[in-house]
Amino acid sequence: MTAWLRDGDAECLGAFMGAHHDDFELVTTDGAILDLKTLREALRGAGGSQPGLSIEVDEVTSVTPEVFRFVERHVVDSSVVGVRVVTAVVADGLLLSVQETTRR
């Protein structure tokens, strides 16, 4: 995903979208609920929109075998520009649901 947002690498976007369940839903940091089709459409035009971006993931916790929580940091040119706590639900090896909460 990072390579898509940073560089416009379409192969990366394809791999990212392929990791999602058909019934996927994302709850964004502002509370919007996006289904897989809406997420795909939103990301389609975002290729190369964030030069210098890297995404760091740490503090990964397995809540249950299907539910994970982690901290995601968005960094641009060595500066942290966003931190969120993410809860992800996996079904059949694919992402079924993700909820992002901004950490200030």
N, C-alpha and C positions, 0 to 999 in steps of 0.2 A: 504494500500500500504506500509506503513512504516513497518508493521510487516512482510511483505514478504521480503523487502530489508534487514531488520535488522535480522530477525529470520528464514526466509525461511518458513513462515506460508502460506501454499498453499491455505487454506480457504480464507485468506485475499486477495490473488491474484485473486481468483475466484470472490469474491464480487466486487473488484475494476474493473475487466474487464467487469462484468455484468452491470456496471453503464454507459457503453459507447454505443452510437448509432452505428449501423452497418456501417454507412457512416463516422465514426469518423476520424478526422485528427488532428495530433499534429504537430505544428511548434516548433521545439526545439530551445534552446538558440543559437545554431550555424546555424540556418536557415534550417535545414533538415526538410522535410515534411514526416511524418510517417503515414501510414494508420493503421487501427485497427489490421490487420494481422501482419504487421511489428512490431508494438508496442508489441503485444502479444509475438512474437518470441524473441524480444529483452529482454523482462522482464523474460521470461521463465528461462533463465540461470542466473538471477541475485539474486535469492533467497539466503538470508543470506550473501550477498556480502558486506553489510555495517553495521557491528556490532556497536552497540551504537547509531545508527541513530534515531533521532526524527525529525518530520516535523511539524513546527509551521505555522499556517495560521492566518493572521490578516489583518486589513485594508480592509475588504470586502466591496465592493461597487457594488450596482445594477445599472448598466448603463441603461439597459432596463429590462423588465421582463424576457428576455431570455439571457441576457449578463451580466456577472459578472467579476469584476476585484478584485484581492487580491494580497497580498504579502505573499510569501512562503519562510520560512527560513529552511534550512537544518542544523541541529545541531548534532554534534558527540561529546559525552563526554563533554557536556557543552560549546563547542566551535562552533561558527557559521562557517560553511564551505561553505555555498552558500546562496545567496539571489536572488530571482527572482520575477518579477512582472508577474502575470499570468492573461490572459484574457480567459474566458471560455464561450462558447456558448452552451446553453441547448436547446434541441428539444424533445418534448414528454417525458420530465422528464429524459432524458439521455444526457450525454455529446456528443455533435456533433463536437465541435472544441475547441482546446486549443492552445494558443500561449504563449510561455515562453520567457521573456526577462531578461537577467542577469542584476542585479543591483550591481554595484561595490561600 
